[in-house]
Amino acid sequence: MGNLLRTITRDGSCVCTVIDSTDIIAEMEKIHQPSATVTAALGRLVTAAAIMGSQLKNEQDSVTIRLSGDGPAGSLIAVSDSRGNPRGYVANPIVEIPLNQYGKLDVRGAVGTKGTLTVIKDLGMPEPAIGSVPIVSGEIAEDITSYYAISEQTPTVCALGVLVNPDLSVRAAGGYLIQMLPGAGDDIAGRLEENLKTVKPVTTMLDGGMRPLEIAKKVMAGFELDILDEIEARYLCNCSKQRVERALISIGRADLESLMQEQETTEVACHFCNKKYLFTREDLKRLLERSK
């Protein structure tokens, strides 16, 4: 289980959300079995989705983050429900590139520096809320910060990290998001900036045994914090045979008929969890009847 904590400063100036997503990203790695660099990239995006999902107000709300860069990993997608339970998918899970100039996994190199980050919020309205911004760094945290600044006009600090072991398992993963609320002045921004100058990377803090509340107190030093909520989040896919049936119907009668003719059994795999669904010709025939 991931541990997600939402806090607000007692003066009402900032909200700080911290997540230890180690278990979540470990499950993601088991499902997709990506290379180390892609684990770091997709893990960061999935962690960001969990944080953003936890901010949604209604139980049925969801958020989708799509990162479409020009790097070899291709498109990365992360989705979360309103309880901070995320799932993720990457077009090319195996990307082998050298470490960056700092001797770290080259997430920027895998993602690319040209393209867009798109956030889609399904809030139960007839149309989803969509915001899209250019990729500014490919490191993901900076791109999330840019999204909030441009699309939501919210001053934001975002930090994300994934620490991968030599055997490709996940050692630590997590992140935090600090947002200034309306009315917070330049003095608040200055205090946050000073705090962050001495804060270690989030994976260093998690790997050292710090809990989300300890991390929140560290990054928000000098502020009194009240806990809004604490959530146990997990990697969660909401796929089902009924959803896959609707997807098959949506491809159209001609394509369904082609599937029936080409093979005795059609297999459909979920991109997010790799669960496989099998459909016989008789199953597809029934879907054809439903599509009339």
KERONU-895796 format. One record per residue: residue in one letter; y, z, x of N, C-alpha, C, O in turn; residue number from 1. Coordinates in steps of 0.05 Angstrom, whole numbers. Layout:
N
- a,Y,Z,X,Y,Z,X,Y,Z,X,Y,Z,X,NUM
...
% end
This chain:
292
- m,-24,0,17,0,0,0,25,0,17,26,14,38,1
- g,45,-15,9,71,-14,22,87,8,10,84,15,-13,2
- n,105,19,26,123,40,16,151,30,15,163,25,36,3
- l,162,28,-9,189,17,-12,207,39,-24,201,51,-45,4
- l,230,43,-11,248,65,-18,276,53,-23,286,38,-7,5
- r,288,60,-46,315,52,-53,333,76,-54,327,96,-68,6
- t,355,75,-39,374,98,-39,402,88,-44,408,64,-41,7
- i,419,106,-52,448,100,-56,464,122,-43,456,146,-44,8
- t,486,115,-30,503,135,-18,516,152,-40,522,142,-61,9
- r,520,177,-35,531,195,-55,559,188,-63,568,194,-85,10
- d,573,174,-45,600,165,-53,600,138,-68,621,128,-75,11
- g,576,127,-72,574,102,-88,583,77,-73,589,57,-86,12
- s,583,78,-47,594,55,-32,572,35,-24,578,11,-22,13
- c,547,44,-21,526,27,-11,499,33,-23,493,56,-31,14
- v,482,13,-26,454,16,-32,438,8,-8,443,-13,4,15
- c,418,24,-1,401,18,22,372,18,13,362,38,3,16
- t,359,-4,17,330,-7,10,314,-10,36,321,-27,53,17
- v,293,5,39,276,4,63,248,1,54,239,14,35,18
- i,233,-16,68,204,-20,62,187,-19,87,194,-32,107,19
- d,166,-5,86,144,-7,105,124,-26,93,108,-18,75,20
- s,124,-51,101,106,-71,89,82,-78,106,70,-99,103,21
- t,75,-60,124,53,-65,143,27,-72,128,15,-93,135,22
- d,19,-57,108,-6,-62,93,-4,-88,78,-23,-103,75,23
- i,20,-94,67,24,-118,52,21,-143,69,6,-162,62,24
- i,33,-142,93,32,-166,111,4,-168,123,-5,-190,130,25
- a,-9,-145,127,-37,-146,137,-55,-160,117,-72,-176,125,26
- e,-51,-155,92,-66,-169,71,-60,-198,71,-77,-215,68,27
- m,-34,-205,73,-26,-233,75,-39,-247,98,-48,-270,95,28
- e,-41,-234,121,-53,-246,145,-83,-251,140,-93,-271,149,29
- k,-96,-232,127,-125,-236,121,-130,-260,103,-149,-274,107,30
- i,-112,-264,84,-116,-286,65,-110,-313,78,-126,-331,75,31
- h,-88,-315,92,-79,-341,102,-88,-347,131,-90,-370,139,32
- q,-94,-326,146,-103,-328,174,-85,-347,190,-95,-366,202,33
- p,-59,-342,190,-40,-359,204,-40,-352,234,-51,-331,243,34
- s,-27,-369,250,-22,-362,277,-1,-339,279,11,-333,259,35
- a,1,-327,302,18,-303,305,47,-309,297,60,-293,283,36
- t,58,-332,305,86,-338,299,90,-342,269,110,-333,258,37
- v,71,-354,256,73,-358,227,69,-332,212,82,-328,191,38
- t,52,-314,222,50,-288,210,77,-274,211,85,-261,191,39
- a,91,-276,233,117,-263,236,137,-276,217,152,-262,204,40
- a,137,-302,215,156,-316,198,151,-311,168,169,-302,153,41
- l,126,-317,159,120,-312,131,121,-283,124,129,-276,102,42
- g,113,-266,142,115,-237,138,143,-227,133,147,-210,116,43
- r,162,-238,148,190,-231,143,199,-240,115,212,-225,101,44
- l,192,-264,108,201,-274,82,188,-259,59,201,-253,39,45
- v,162,-252,61,148,-237,41,161,-209,39,163,-198,17,46
- t,168,-197,62,181,-171,61,208,-172,47,214,-154,32,47
- a,223,-193,53,249,-197,39,245,-200,9,261,-189,-6,48
- a,224,-215,1,219,-218,-27,213,-192,-41,222,-187,-63,49
- a,198,-175,-28,191,-149,-39,217,-132,-44,220,-120,-65,50
- i,234,-132,-24,260,-118,-27,276,-129,-50,287,-114,-66,51
- m,279,-156,-50,295,-168,-71,283,-165,-99,297,-162,-118,52
- g,257,-165,-100,243,-161,-126,248,-134,-137,252,-130,-161,53
- s,249,-114,-119,253,-86,-128,281,-82,-140,285,-61,-153,54
- q,299,-100,-136,326,-98,-147,328,-109,-175,349,-105,-188,55
- l,308,-123,-184,308,-135,-211,307,-113,-232,295,-92,-228,56
- k,319,-118,-255,322,-97,-275,299,-96,-295,291,-74,-302,57
- n,288,-118,-303,268,-119,-324,240,-123,-314,236,-137,-293,58
- e,220,-112,-328,193,-113,-318,182,-141,-314,167,-146,-295,59
- q,190,-160,-331,180,-188,-329,196,-205,-310,189,-229,-306,60
- d,217,-195,-298,233,-211,-279,218,-216,-254,200,-201,-246,61
- s,225,-238,-241,213,-244,-215,233,-260,-198,252,-271,-208,62
- v,228,-260,-172,245,-274,-153,227,-291,-135,206,-282,-126,63
- t,236,-316,-129,222,-334,-111,242,-342,-89,264,-349,-94,64
- i,233,-340,-64,249,-348,-41,234,-372,-28,211,-369,-21,65
- r,248,-394,-26,237,-418,-13,253,-425,12,277,-429,10,66
- l,240,-425,35,253,-432,60,242,-459,69,219,-462,77,67
- s,260,-479,67,252,-506,74,267,-515,99,289,-525,97,68
- g,254,-511,122,267,-518,147,254,-543,160,235,-555,149,69
- d,264,-551,183,254,-574,197,235,-567,219,229,-584,236,70
- g,224,-542,219,205,-534,239,177,-541,231,172,-549,209,71
- p,158,-538,250,130,-546,245,115,-530,224,95,-539,214,72
- a,125,-506,217,112,-490,196,115,-503,168,100,-496,150,73
- g,135,-520,165,141,-531,139,153,-511,120,164,-491,129,74
- s,150,-515,94,162,-497,75,147,-470,73,122,-469,75,75
- l,162,-449,70,152,-422,66,161,-413,39,185,-416,32,76
- i,143,-400,23,151,-391,-3,141,-362,-6,118,-355,1,77
- a,158,-345,-17,151,-317,-23,160,-311,-51,182,-318,-59,78
- v,143,-297,-66,150,-290,-94,145,-260,-97,126,-249,-85,79
- s,161,-247,-113,157,-218,-119,163,-212,-148,180,-225,-160,80
- d,148,-193,-159,155,-183,-185,176,-161,-183,185,-155,-161,81
- s,183,-149,-205,204,-129,-205,195,-102,-194,211,-83,-192,82
- r,170,-99,-188,160,-75,-175,157,-78,-145,146,-60,-132,83
- g,167,-100,-135,166,-104,-106,139,-112,-96,133,-109,-72,84
- n,122,-123,-113,95,-133,-105,97,-163,-99,101,-179,-117,85
- p,96,-170,-73,101,-198,-66,75,-214,-60,53,-202,-59,86
- r,78,-239,-57,57,-257,-48,71,-280,-33,95,-285,-37,87
- g,56,-294,-16,69,-315,0,51,-338,6,27,-336,4,88
- y,64,-361,14,49,-385,21,65,-400,42,90,-400,41,89
- v,51,-413,60,64,-430,80,49,-457,82,25,-457,80,90
- a,64,-478,85,52,-505,85,33,-508,108,11,-519,105,91
- n,42,-500,132,26,-504,156,22,-476,170,39,-467,184,92
- p,-1,-463,164,-5,-436,175,-10,-434,205,-6,-412,216,93
- i,-18,-455,217,-24,-454,246,-2,-470,261,-1,-494,261,94
- v,15,-455,275,36,-466,292,34,-452,319,39,-428,321,95
- e,28,-467,339,25,-456,366,49,-466,383,49,-489,392,96
- i,68,-449,388,91,-455,404,96,-433,424,88,-410,419,97
- p,110,-439,446,115,-418,467,132,-395,456,146,-399,435,98
- l,132,-372,469,150,-350,462,178,-359,467,183,-378,482,99
- n,197,-345,454,225,-352,458,236,-341,484,221,-330,500,100
- q,262,-344,489,273,-336,515,273,-306,519,277,-297,542,101
- y,267,-291,498,266,-262,500,237,-252,502,232,-228,503,102
- g,218,-271,504,190,-263,506,179,-255,479,158,-241,478,103
- k,192,-263,457,183,-255,430,172,-280,416,176,-302,424,104
- l,158,-275,394,148,-297,377,172,-313,367,191,-302,358,105
- d,170,-339,370,192,-357,364,193,-365,335,185,-388,328,106
- v,201,-347,318,203,-352,289,222,-375,284,216,-393,267,107
- r,245,-375,297,264,-396,293,252,-424,299,257,-443,285,108
- g,236,-425,321,223,-450,329,203,-459,308,200,-483,304,109
- a,189,-441,295,169,-448,275,183,-457,249,173,-475,236,110
- v,204,-443,241,217,-448,216,236,-472,218,238,-489,200,111
- g,251,-473,240,272,-494,243,299,-483,237,302,-461,226,112
- t,319,-498,245,347,-489,241,363,-507,223,386,-502,218,113
- k,350,-527,212,363,-545,193,346,-545,167,322,-547,168,114
- g,360,-542,145,346,-541,119,360,-521,100,384,-516,104,115
- t,346,-511,81,358,-494,61,340,-470,55,316,-470,57,116
- l,354,-448,47,341,-425,35,349,-424,6,373,-423,0,117
- t,330,-423,-11,335,-424,-40,323,-399,-53,300,-392,-48,118
- v,339,-385,-69,330,-362,-84,330,-368,-113,351,-376,-124,119
- i,308,-364,-126,305,-370,-155,298,-344,-169,277,-332,-163,120
- k,315,-335,-187,310,-310,-202,304,-317,-231,321,-328,-245,121
- d,280,-310,-239,272,-314,-267,277,-288,-281,263,-268,-278,122
- l,298,-288,-297,308,-263,-310,303,-264,-341,317,-250,-356,123
- g,285,-281,-349,278,-282,-378,298,-299,-394,297,-299,-418,124
- m,316,-313,-381,335,-330,-394,323,-358,-397,302,-364,-384,125
- p,335,-376,-413,324,-403,-416,322,-418,-390,304,-434,-386,126
- e,341,-413,-371,340,-425,-345,342,-404,-324,356,-384,-327,127
- p,327,-407,-301,329,-387,-280,356,-389,-265,369,-410,-266,128
- a,363,-368,-252,387,-368,-235,379,-377,-207,360,-366,-195,129
- i,392,-398,-197,385,-410,-172,409,-411,-153,431,-419,-161,130
- g,404,-401,-129,424,-403,-108,412,-415,-83,390,-407,-75,131
- s,426,-432,-70,416,-446,-46,437,-446,-24,460,-453,-29,132
- v,429,-440,0,448,-440,23,434,-453,47,410,-454,49,133
- p,450,-465,65,439,-476,89,427,-455,107,437,-432,108,134
- i,405,-462,121,394,-444,141,415,-440,163,426,-459,173,135
- v,420,-415,170,439,-409,191,427,-403,218,439,-406,239,136
- s,402,-392,218,389,-386,243,359,-391,244,348,-396,266,137
- g,346,-391,221,317,-393,221,303,-367,227,278,-367,228,138
- e,318,-346,232,305,-320,238,300,-304,213,288,-283,214,139
- i,308,-315,190,303,-306,163,322,-283,154,335,-285,133,140
- a,324,-261,169,341,-239,161,370,-249,160,385,-243,140,141
- e,379,-264,180,406,-274,179,410,-294,156,432,-296,145,142
- d,389,-308,149,391,-327,127,393,-313,100,407,-322,82,143
- i,378,-291,97,381,-275,73,409,-263,71,421,-263,49,144
- t,420,-254,93,447,-243,94,467,-264,85,485,-259,69,145
- s,463,-289,95,481,-311,88,479,-318,58,499,-323,45,146
- y,454,-316,47,451,-322,18,468,-302,2,482,-310,-16,147
- y,466,-276,8,481,-257,-7,511,-260,-4,526,-257,-24,148
- a,519,-267,20,548,-271,24,559,-295,9,581,-294,-3,149
- i,544,-317,9,554,-342,-3,548,-343,-33,566,-349,-49,150
- s,523,-338,-41,515,-341,-69,522,-318,-87,527,-322,-111,151
- e,521,-294,-76,526,-270,-93,551,-255,-85,558,-234,-97,152
- q,565,-265,-64,590,-252,-55,586,-222,-51,604,-206,-58,153
- t,564,-215,-39,558,-186,-34,555,-182,-4,537,-193,8,154
- p,573,-166,8,569,-159,37,543,-145,41,537,-125,29,155
- t,526,-156,59,499,-147,62,491,-146,91,499,-163,107,156
- v,474,-127,98,461,-126,124,431,-127,119,421,-111,103,157
- c,417,-145,132,388,-148,128,375,-147,156,383,-160,174,158
- a,353,-132,157,336,-131,181,307,-134,173,298,-120,154,159
- l,293,-152,186,265,-156,179,249,-159,205,259,-169,225,160
- g,224,-150,205,208,-153,229,178,-151,223,169,-138,204,161
- v,162,-165,240,133,-163,239,123,-162,268,130,-179,284,162
- l,107,-142,274,96,-138,300,66,-146,299,51,-134,283,163
- v,58,-166,315,31,-177,313,16,-169,338,25,-172,361,164
- n,-9,-158,334,-26,-151,356,-38,-176,370,-37,-198,358,165
- p,-48,-173,395,-60,-196,408,-83,-208,393,-89,-232,396,166
- d,-97,-192,377,-119,-203,361,-110,-215,334,-126,-221,317,167
- l,-84,-218,331,-70,-231,308,-69,-212,284,-58,-220,263,168
- s,-79,-188,286,-75,-169,264,-46,-158,264,-32,-161,284,169
- v,-38,-147,242,-11,-137,239,-9,-108,247,-22,-91,236,170
- r,8,-102,266,12,-75,276,33,-60,260,30,-36,254,171
- a,55,-74,254,76,-61,238,93,-83,225,96,-105,237,172
- a,103,-78,202,120,-97,188,138,-81,169,130,-61,157,173
- g,162,-91,166,180,-78,147,208,-89,149,213,-110,162,174
- g,227,-76,135,254,-86,136,272,-67,120,263,-49,107,175
- y,298,-73,122,317,-58,105,340,-77,97,346,-96,111,176
- l,352,-70,75,374,-85,64,396,-66,55,391,-48,39,177
- i,419,-68,67,442,-51,60,462,-69,46,470,-90,57,178
- q,471,-60,22,491,-75,8,515,-58,0,512,-36,-11,179
- m,539,-68,7,563,-53,-1,569,-59,-30,568,-82,-39,180
- l,575,-38,-45,581,-40,-73,611,-45,-78,627,-39,-60,181
- p,618,-56,-101,647,-60,-107,664,-35,-102,656,-13,-111,182
- g,686,-38,-89,704,-16,-83,701,-5,-56,718,10,-46,183
- a,679,-12,-42,675,-2,-14,695,-16,4,697,-41,4,184
- g,709,0,20,730,-12,37,721,-19,65,698,-17,71,185
- d,741,-28,80,735,-36,108,725,-13,125,710,-16,144,186
- d,733,12,117,723,35,133,693,38,130,680,47,149,187
- i,682,32,107,653,34,103,639,13,120,619,19,133,188
- a,650,-11,120,638,-32,137,639,-24,166,620,-29,181,189
- g,661,-11,174,664,-3,202,643,18,210,632,18,231,190
- r,639,37,192,619,59,197,591,47,199,576,55,216,191
- l,584,29,182,558,16,183,555,0,209,533,2,221,192
- e,575,-14,217,574,-30,241,569,-12,265,553,-19,283,193
- e,582,11,266,578,30,288,549,41,288,537,43,309,194
- n,539,47,264,512,57,262,492,37,273,474,44,289,195
- l,495,12,265,475,-8,272,475,-15,302,456,-27,311,196
- k,496,-8,316,497,-13,344,475,2,359,466,-6,381,197
- t,467,25,348,448,42,362,420,43,349,403,57,357,198
- v,417,27,328,392,27,313,371,8,327,378,-14,334,199
- k,347,18,331,326,2,343,315,-18,323,320,-15,299,200
- p,301,-39,332,288,-58,313,271,-43,293,259,-22,300,201
- v,269,-53,269,255,-39,247,225,-36,254,214,-15,247,202
- t,213,-55,268,185,-52,275,181,-31,296,160,-18,297,203
- t,201,-27,314,199,-6,334,200,21,320,185,39,328,204
- m,217,24,301,219,49,286,193,55,271,183,77,271,205
- l,182,34,257,158,38,242,134,44,260,118,61,255,206
- d,133,29,282,110,33,301,112,60,314,92,71,323,207
- g,136,72,315,139,98,326,134,120,306,136,144,312,208
- g,126,113,282,118,133,262,140,140,242,135,158,225,209
- m,163,127,243,184,133,224,177,123,196,167,101,192,210
- r,183,140,176,179,133,148,205,120,137,226,122,149,211
- p,202,105,114,226,92,103,250,111,99,273,102,104,212
- l,246,136,90,269,154,87,282,160,113,306,162,115,213
- e,266,164,134,277,169,161,293,145,171,314,148,183,214
- i,283,121,165,297,97,173,323,95,158,344,88,169,215
- a,322,100,132,347,99,116,368,119,126,391,112,128,216
- k,359,143,133,378,162,144,389,154,171,412,159,177,217
- k,373,140,186,382,130,213,403,109,210,425,110,222,218
- v,397,88,193,416,66,191,441,74,175,462,62,178,219
- m,439,95,158,461,104,142,471,131,152,481,147,136,220
- a,470,136,178,479,161,190,508,166,182,525,148,183,221
- g,514,191,174,541,199,166,545,196,136,566,205,126,222
- f,527,184,122,528,182,93,507,200,80,485,203,90,223
- e,515,213,58,495,228,43,481,209,24,493,193,10,224
- l,454,211,24,438,193,8,424,206,-15,415,229,-13,225
- d,423,192,-38,407,200,-61,386,179,-65,391,155,-63,226
- i,362,188,-70,339,170,-75,340,159,-103,341,174,-123,227
- l,340,132,-105,339,119,-132,311,117,-141,304,125,-164,228
- d,293,107,-124,265,107,-131,248,101,-106,259,91,-86,229
- e,223,108,-108,204,102,-86,180,89,-98,168,99,-117,230
- i,172,66,-88,152,49,-100,129,44,-81,134,39,-57,231
- e,105,44,-91,82,35,-76,77,6,-83,69,0,-105,232
- a,83,-12,-64,80,-40,-69,55,-51,-55,46,-39,-35,233
- r,45,-74,-65,22,-86,-52,24,-116,-55,38,-127,-72,234
- y,8,-130,-38,6,-159,-40,-8,-165,-66,-32,-157,-70,235
- l,5,-179,-84,-6,-182,-111,-2,-211,-121,20,-220,-123,236
- c,-24,-224,-127,-23,-251,-139,-29,-249,-168,-48,-235,-176,237
- n,-14,-264,-185,-18,-263,-214,-32,-288,-224,-30,-294,-248,238
- c,-47,-301,-207,-61,-326,-215,-84,-318,-235,-94,-295,-234,239
- s,-91,-337,-251,-113,-333,-270,-124,-361,-278,-110,-381,-273,240
- k,-148,-361,-290,-159,-387,-299,-141,-399,-320,-138,-424,-321,241
- q,-129,-383,-337,-111,-394,-358,-87,-408,-345,-79,-429,-355,242
- r,-76,-396,-324,-53,-408,-311,-61,-435,-298,-46,-454,-299,243
- v,-84,-435,-286,-94,-460,-273,-99,-481,-294,-93,-504,-289,244
- e,-110,-473,-317,-114,-492,-338,-88,-505,-347,-86,-529,-352,245
- r,-67,-488,-350,-41,-499,-358,-30,-518,-337,-18,-539,-343,246
- a,-35,-512,-311,-26,-529,-290,-41,-556,-291,-29,-577,-286,247
- l,-67,-555,-296,-82,-580,-298,-73,-597,-321,-71,-622,-319,248
- i,-68,-585,-344,-58,-600,-367,-31,-613,-361,-26,-635,-370,249
- s,-15,-599,-344,12,-610,-338,11,-634,-321,31,-649,-319,250
- i,-11,-640,-307,-12,-664,-290,-15,-690,-306,-11,-711,-295,251
- g,-22,-687,-331,-23,-711,-349,-51,-720,-354,-70,-715,-338,252
- r,-55,-734,-376,-81,-742,-385,-94,-762,-365,-118,-760,-360,253
- a,-78,-780,-354,-90,-800,-336,-102,-787,-311,-124,-795,-303,254
- d,-88,-768,-300,-99,-754,-276,-123,-737,-283,-142,-735,-267,255
- l,-123,-724,-306,-145,-708,-315,-170,-726,-318,-192,-718,-310,256
- e,-166,-749,-330,-189,-768,-334,-200,-777,-307,-224,-781,-304,257
- s,-182,-782,-288,-191,-790,-261,-208,-768,-248,-228,-774,-235,258
- l,-199,-743,-251,-215,-721,-240,-243,-720,-252,-263,-715,-238,259
- m,-244,-724,-278,-270,-724,-292,-289,-746,-281,-313,-741,-278,260
- q,-278,-769,-275,-294,-791,-266,-302,-789,-237,-324,-798,-229,261
- e,-285,-777,-221,-289,-776,-192,-310,-756,-183,-325,-761,-164,262
- q,-312,-733,-197,-330,-712,-187,-341,-696,-210,-329,-693,-231,263
- e,-365,-685,-205,-379,-669,-225,-364,-643,-230,-362,-634,-253,264
- t,-354,-631,-209,-340,-605,-211,-314,-607,-196,-313,-617,-173,265
- t,-293,-598,-208,-266,-597,-195,-260,-569,-187,-261,-550,-202,266
- e,-252,-566,-161,-245,-540,-151,-215,-539,-147,-203,-556,-134,267
- v,-202,-518,-157,-174,-513,-153,-170,-486,-139,-180,-466,-149,268
- a,-155,-485,-117,-151,-461,-102,-122,-452,-105,-104,-468,-105,269
- c,-118,-426,-109,-91,-415,-110,-78,-414,-83,-91,-405,-64,270
- h,-54,-425,-80,-40,-425,-54,-35,-397,-44,-34,-393,-19,271
- f,-31,-378,-62,-22,-351,-53,-44,-332,-45,-41,-316,-28,272
- c,-67,-335,-58,-89,-316,-52,-115,-330,-45,-135,-317,-38,273
- n,-116,-356,-46,-140,-373,-39,-163,-369,-58,-185,-378,-52,274
- k,-159,-356,-81,-180,-354,-101,-186,-382,-112,-168,-397,-117,275
- k,-212,-387,-115,-220,-414,-124,-229,-413,-153,-243,-395,-162,276
- y,-221,-434,-168,-229,-437,-196,-244,-463,-199,-234,-484,-189,277
- l,-267,-462,-212,-283,-486,-215,-283,-496,-244,-283,-480,-263,278
- f,-281,-522,-247,-280,-535,-273,-300,-558,-275,-299,-576,-258,279
- t,-318,-556,-293,-338,-578,-297,-325,-600,-313,-302,-598,-322,280
- r,-339,-622,-315,-329,-645,-331,-324,-636,-360,-305,-645,-373,281
- e,-342,-619,-370,-339,-610,-397,-314,-592,-400,-300,-594,-420,282
- d,-308,-577,-380,-284,-561,-380,-259,-579,-381,-241,-574,-397,283
- l,-259,-600,-365,-236,-618,-364,-234,-634,-390,-212,-640,-399,284
- k,-257,-639,-402,-256,-653,-428,-242,-636,-449,-227,-645,-465,285
- r,-248,-610,-448,-235,-591,-467,-205,-590,-462,-189,-588,-481,286
- l,-197,-591,-436,-169,-591,-430,-155,-616,-440,-132,-616,-449,287
- l,-170,-639,-438,-159,-664,-449,-154,-662,-479,-134,-672,-489,288
- e,-172,-649,-493,-169,-645,-522,-145,-628,-528,-130,-633,-547,289
- r,-140,-608,-511,-117,-590,-515,-91,-604,-509,-70,-596,-520,290
- s,-92,-624,-492,-67,-638,-484,-57,-658,-504,-35,-670,-500,291
- k,-72,-663,-525,-64,-683,-545,-39,-674,-559,-29,-689,-577,292
% end
